[in-house]
């Protein structure tokens, strides 16, 4: 008799998202950036992207274009993970999913409709963003709060529609420069407000390419660049260094970096404050506020907040001005910033006169 022992070996197979290669390329680059895959890779123009890649910037900026012509432009200290990307001849089978970990970026969806907008999802730690057509910026803070701004198309009209969803609600952005913020997944997005900013300002924040003079100087020193390319600048201890910071080339308008003042982070804080204070009783004694609207006034560029005890005025254009007075007092306030003068009265004024002049 022959005894046959049958031994069955089994193992648990963990389901994984299939890796898709050559889903897009790096098309814009400046400063210190990298692509993290199985290991960190030095980023360079035309670097081919795969699904599950992590796009990271330190003291640098990066622009990528996917196969369907969707574009993402990242500023400093940003991280985005390409969770999945499927580009199929049948558009209904195509999809894109991104996780925006931190930083600031601009998302410009393709006009080709190769990927249906309903099949594109962008996630943060606090919200899911569904897009329909659209061009927008997204800022995610270190603590997870998110600011989303819908941008206009080339004609100044709405570029589409954004649906921002959390566990407790959703809002829809469908007008140019409408914005909402999300504190965390367990709170509702703030009610949309319209910001008084321009597309040029957004573009200046998101400049990726160096000024023209830098490009010319680079082309004149190709022999030097060829040898430098052999050096791995993306070793982890090098990532925080920015060679461009030591560049003594002529300072031009293109070098202006509005993000140096954390402009979008400041907007996030202001919108959160507007949302919180809008829930409070805004009634004032006497004649209330005159000379500017409660909330944000696009004519004066003043944001006015009213609490149970105080009235706060904030104006931030080139410089930031913030003044807080008693809600029950009466004040005449004259604000002169760089020659722009606004007159504001609280509760009829005359009891106290405040003159503020601010300039370079």
FENMO-V307377 format. One record per residue. N is the residue number from 1. PHI is phi as a letter, one per 20 degrees, with the letter a starting at -180 (NA if undefined). OMEGA is omega in degrees with one decimal (none if undefined). BURIAL is 1 if it has 9 or more other ideal C-beta (glycine too) atoms within 8 Angstrom, else 0. Layout:
N/PHI/OMEGA/BURIAL, N/PHI/OMEGA/BURIAL
This chain:
1/NA/178.3/0, 2/d/177.8/0, 3/e/179.8/0, 4/d/177.7/0, 5/e/179.5/0, 6/d/-179.5/0, 7/d/-179.0/0, 8/d/176.6/0, 9/e/177.8/0, 10/c/174.9/0, 11/b/179.7/0, 12/e/179.1/0, 13/d/-178.5/0, 14/e/-180.0/0, 15/f/-179.9/0, 16/c/173.7/0, 17/f/-177.8/0, 18/f/178.5/0, 19/f/177.6/0, 20/d/-176.5/1, 21/d/175.5/0, 22/l/-178.7/0, 23/e/179.8/1, 24/r/-176.2/1, 25/b/169.8/1, 26/f/-176.6/1, 27/d/178.1/1, 28/b/-174.0/1, 29/b/174.4/1, 30/b/175.4/1, 31/m/-171.7/1, 32/e/-179.8/1, 33/b/175.6/1, 34/a/173.6/1, 35/d/179.4/1, 36/d/-179.8/1, 37/c/170.2/1, 38/f/175.8/0, 39/b/177.4/0, 40/f/176.7/0, 41/c/175.4/1, 42/f/179.7/0, 43/e/178.2/1, 44/b/-179.9/0, 45/g/-179.7/0, 46/m/173.8/0, 47/g/-176.3/1, 48/e/-176.5/0, 49/e/173.2/1, 50/d/171.1/1, 51/f/-176.8/1, 52/m/175.0/1, 53/f/172.6/1, 54/d/178.2/1, 55/e/-176.3/1, 56/c/170.9/1, 57/c/171.9/1, 58/d/174.0/1, 59/e/-177.8/1, 60/a/-178.3/1, 61/c/-174.8/1, 62/b/171.9/1, 63/c/178.5/1, 64/c/176.7/1, 65/c/-179.6/1, 66/e/-173.9/1, 67/f/178.5/1, 68/e/180.0/1, 69/m/169.0/1, 70/f/-175.4/1, 71/c/172.5/1, 72/c/177.4/1, 73/c/-175.3/1, 74/d/174.5/1, 75/e/-175.9/1, 76/f/173.2/1, 77/l/-179.6/0, 78/d/176.6/1, 79/b/176.4/1, 80/c/177.4/1, 81/d/174.4/1, 82/e/-175.9/1, 83/f/177.3/1, 84/b/177.0/1, 85/b/178.4/1, 86/c/179.3/1, 87/d/-172.6/1, 88/d/174.6/0, 89/g/174.6/0, 90/e/-175.5/0, 91/g/-178.2/1, 92/f/179.4/0, 93/e/-179.5/0, 94/e/-179.6/1, 95/a/177.6/1, 96/b/175.5/1, 97/c/-179.3/1, 98/c/171.2/1, 99/d/178.9/1, 100/e/-172.1/1, 101/e/179.8/1, 102/a/176.8/1, 103/n/-177.7/1, 104/c/177.7/1, 105/b/174.5/1, 106/d/-179.0/1, 107/d/178.5/1, 108/c/-176.0/0, 109/f/-178.0/1, 110/f/175.3/1, 111/e/-176.0/0, 112/f/-176.4/0, 113/l/177.9/0, 114/f/173.2/1, 115/d/178.8/1, 116/g/-176.0/1, 117/f/178.0/1, 118/f/-179.7/0, 119/e/178.8/1, 120/d/179.3/1, 121/c/175.1/1, 122/c/-175.3/1, 123/d/166.5/1, 124/c/177.2/1, 125/f/-174.4/0, 126/d/-174.2/1, 127/a/170.4/1, 128/d/-177.7/1, 129/d/173.0/1, 130/d/-175.1/1, 131/d/177.1/1, 132/c/169.8/1, 133/o/-127.6/0, 134/c/179.8/1, 135/c/-177.9/1, 136/b/172.7/1, 137/d/-179.8/1, 138/c/175.4/1, 139/d/177.7/1, 140/c/-177.9/1, 141/f/178.6/1, 142/f/-178.4/0, 143/e/171.7/0, 144/o/176.9/1, 145/f/-176.7/1, 146/c/174.2/1, 147/d/-180.0/1, 148/c/179.8/1, 149/c/175.7/1, 150/e/-178.0/1, 151/d/-179.6/1, 152/e/172.5/1, 153/e/-175.6/0, 154/f/179.6/0, 155/d/179.9/0, 156/n/178.6/0, 157/e/177.8/0, 158/f/179.8/1, 159/e/-179.5/1, 160/q/-175.8/1, 161/b/177.5/1, 162/c/174.4/1, 163/d/-179.6/1, 164/d/-171.6/1, 165/c/170.7/1, 166/c/-179.7/1, 167/f/-174.8/0, 168/d/177.6/0, 169/r/178.4/0, 170/b/172.4/1, 171/c/179.4/1, 172/d/173.1/1, 173/d/-178.5/1, 174/b/177.3/1, 175/c/-178.7/1, 176/g/177.5/1, 177/m/169.0/1, 178/f/-176.7/1, 179/b/172.7/1, 180/b/174.4/1, 181/c/178.0/1, 182/c/179.4/1, 183/f/179.0/0, 184/a/-174.3/1, 185/f/-175.9/1, 186/e/175.4/0, 187/c/177.6/1, 188/f/172.2/0, 189/f/178.5/1, 190/f/176.3/1, 191/f/-178.2/0, 192/f/170.2/1, 193/c/-179.3/1, 194/d/-177.8/1, 195/e/177.1/1, 196/e/177.7/0, 197/c/-178.3/0, 198/c/177.5/0, 199/f/176.7/0, 200/f/178.7/0, 201/f/177.5/1, 202/f/-179.3/1, 203/f/178.3/0, 204/f/177.5/1, 205/f/-169.3/1, 206/d/175.9/1, 207/g/179.3/1, 208/d/-176.4/1, 209/f/177.2/0, 210/f/176.9/0, 211/g/-173.8/1, 212/g/-178.5/0, 213/f/177.7/1, 214/f/179.0/1, 215/f/-179.4/1, 216/f/179.8/0, 217/f/178.4/1, 218/f/-177.5/1, 219/f/-179.3/0, 220/e/-177.3/0, 221/c/-177.2/0, 222/f/-177.6/0, 223/f/177.4/0, 224/f/-177.4/0, 225/f/-178.0/1, 226/f/-179.7/0, 227/f/179.7/0, 228/f/-177.6/0, 229/f/178.2/0, 230/f/-179.2/0, 231/e/177.6/0, 232/e/179.8/0, 233/f/-173.8/0, 234/e/167.6/1, 235/g/-168.6/0, 236/g/-177.3/0, 237/f/178.3/0, 238/e/-170.3/1, 239/f/-175.7/1, 240/e/179.6/0, 241/e/-178.7/0, 242/c/-179.7/1, 243/f/-178.8/0, 244/f/-178.9/1, 245/f/-179.1/0, 246/e/-177.7/0, 247/f/-178.0/0, 248/d/176.5/0, 249/f/-178.5/0, 250/g/179.5/0, 251/f/-179.0/0, 252/c/179.6/0, 253/f/-179.4/0, 254/f/-179.9/0, 255/e/179.7/0, 256/f/-179.4/0, 257/c/-178.6/0, 258/f/180.0/1, 259/f/178.2/1, 260/f/178.5/0, 261/e/179.5/0, 262/l/-174.0/0, 263/g/-177.0/1, 264/f/175.3/1, 265/f/176.8/1, 266/f/177.2/1, 267/f/179.1/1, 268/g/-179.5/1, 269/f/-177.9/0, 270/f/-178.4/1, 271/f/176.5/1, 272/f/-179.2/1, 273/f/176.4/1, 274/g/-177.9/1, 275/f/-179.6/1, 276/f/-175.8/0, 277/f/178.2/1, 278/f/179.0/1, 279/e/-179.9/0, 280/e/177.8/1, 281/f/-175.8/0, 282/e/-178.2/0, 283/f/177.6/0, 284/d/173.9/1, 285/f/175.0/0, 286/l/-172.8/0, 287/e/177.2/0, 288/m/-179.7/1, 289/d/173.8/1, 290/c/-179.9/0, 291/o/174.6/0, 292/b/-177.8/1, 293/e/171.1/0, 294/f/-170.2/0, 295/n/179.6/1, 296/e/178.4/1, 297/d/-176.1/1, 298/f/179.1/0, 299/f/179.7/0, 300/e/-174.9/1, 301/m/177.9/0, 302/d/171.6/1, 303/d/-177.6/1, 304/d/-179.5/1, 305/c/-179.7/1, 306/c/175.1/1, 307/d/179.6/1, 308/f/-174.0/0, 309/c/-170.7/0, 310/c/166.1/1, 311/c/-178.8/1, 312/d/176.0/1, 313/d/178.3/1, 314/c/172.9/1, 315/c/-178.6/1, 316/c/175.0/0, 317/d/171.5/0, 318/e/175.9/0, 319/d/179.5/1, 320/d/175.7/0, 321/c/178.1/1, 322/b/178.9/0, 323/c/179.9/1, 324/c/179.3/0, 325/c/180.0/1, 326/f/178.8/0, 327/f/-175.9/1, 328/e/179.8/0, 329/e/176.5/1, 330/c/-171.3/1, 331/b/164.7/1, 332/d/-175.3/1, 333/d/177.4/1, 334/d/-177.4/1, 335/d/178.1/1, 336/c/177.5/1, 337/d/178.3/1, 338/l/177.3/1, 339/n/176.3/0, 340/e/-174.0/0, 341/d/174.0/0, 342/c/176.9/1, 343/d/-178.9/1, 344/c/174.5/1, 345/d/177.9/1, 346/d/180.0/1, 347/l/175.2/1, 348/n/176.4/0, 349/m/175.4/1, 350/m/-178.6/0, 351/f/179.5/0, 352/c/178.4/0, 353/d/-178.6/0, 354/c/176.6/1, 355/d/179.2/0, 356/c/175.6/1, 357/c/-175.7/0, 358/c/179.7/1, 359/a/-178.8/0, 360/f/none/0
